[in-house]
Amino acid sequence: MSKKPKAPTLKDFLAQFPDDDSCLDHLMATRYGKRHECAKCGRLANFHRVRSRRCYECDFCGYQVYPTAGTPFENTRTSLRDWFHVMFMFTTSRNGVSAKEVQRTIGVTYKTAWRMCNLIRQYMGYVDGDNSLGGPGSGIVEADKAFFGGYDKRGEDDKSVVLGIIERGGEVVTRVLPGKGRRHVLPAIFKWVRPGSRIATDEAGAFRELSELGYQHGTINHAEKQYVSGEVHTNNIEAFWSHVKRSMCGTYVSVSKKWLQTYLWEFEFRQNLRKQPHLMLDLLLQSFPRPGPKADA
């Protein structure tokens, strides 16, 4: 019986990326390859490193390629090694990484640390993407709303509304919604849950029409302290929300509505790769889209 692959340790990371040069070489190799067709002269060429800059030069015509173009590392004076270290922190932490922790770890200003964290979260969302869930023959899909931030004031509804959708044994998708009513919830379900799917929710009014709209809809009544009815329950999405909220309170303390979705992308990324933790860092470092010729010039 094969052992489950483990996430890389700090020792593994330091051995793989001892300095800035090793980080730049890794970006070049994963985005372009050691040998590729030059965008200027069209010849299959080797590209050698230009030591004074973060670029590589065509052996034939001198055309320069910048591996950091189109990545969060572009236009930054922070070392690539520090960027890679922070990405390593994000992929090995279960409860998130605060800007304050990054500030202490790599010795940058809080403003720089916050910007790095924000860009990495956005990129985690890009790499993870949002696949459609469910479909005939697939696992049951669970949907549930969660509320973040704000204050419970009578007559005021100032909390952020988030819809979470998870396929049992599969992936999770989260979206911040403008409101909690069906006109906001149903379009999100139509977008990410395939028609004909089995879907489990609570008895909130926003979900009531799903049976009439092509879904096999089962509900549980939390008001009556009903949490499981055969295969119908929302335990998986509620467990996900419980972990997210504990982590938000413990690591980030407070998250603004403006950036809430980026924090949710971070938790989505780790949740969807929970069975393959050894791939988290590799995917972040290999998935940068290759820029066009203008970005290389």
C-alpha positions, 0 to 999 in steps of 0.5 A: 500500500503506497504512502500518501504524498506529503506536503514539502517541508521547510527543509525541502523548500530551502533545498529547492530554492536556495537563492533568487537565481534558482527561483528565476531559473524555475520560472523560466523552465516552467513557463518557457522551457530551457529551449524554445522558439524565439518570438523575434527570430522564429528559431529554436534557440537556447536562452542564456541568463542576463546576469544584470537583469531578471531576463534571458536572451536568445542565443541567435538574435539577443531577444530578451524574455522576462520570466516574471512578466505577467506574474505577481513578481513583476514590478516588485523589488521584493526578492523572488526567494521571499515571494516563493517563501510566502507562497510556501507558507500559504500552501503549508498552512491550514488556517491561513497566513496573516500579513503580520506573520509575513512581515515578521518572517521575511522582514518587509513592511506591513504594506508590502506584506499585505500586498504580497498576501493579497496577490497570492490569494487572487492567484490561488483563485485563478489557479483553482478555478471554478469547475461545475459541480454535480450532474447525473450520476455524480455525488450529492451537492450541498449548498448553504449560505454563510454570513461574515462580518458586520453587526447584528443590528435590528432592521439592518442587514450589513453582513456579507452573504456568501454561498458555498457549494460542495460536491461530496468527495469533490470540490467546493465553490464559494461566492460573495452575493449581493443579497440572500434572496432567491434572485441572488442565490438561484443564478449562482446555483444555475452557474455552478451546479449542473442540471439534474444534480442531486442537491441538499440544502436547508429549508431557506426560502432562497432554495425552495424552487430548485425541484421545479428547476431541474434539480433533485432537491432534498431539504433538512429542517434545522429549525426542528433540529433535523440535521440528517434525513437519509442521504440528505444533509449539509454536514460537509459544507457546514464543516467547511464554513466552520473551519473558514470562520474559525480561521478567519477569526483566529488568523485574520481577526477582521476581513473587509467586504471588499477583499472577502472573496480573495480570502475565500479563494485561499480556503477553496484552493486548500480544500480542493487540493486537500488530498494532494498537498504535495502539489499545492506549491508546484501548481502555484509556481507552474500555472502562470500563463505565458505572456505574449511577445509584448510582455516579453519585450 
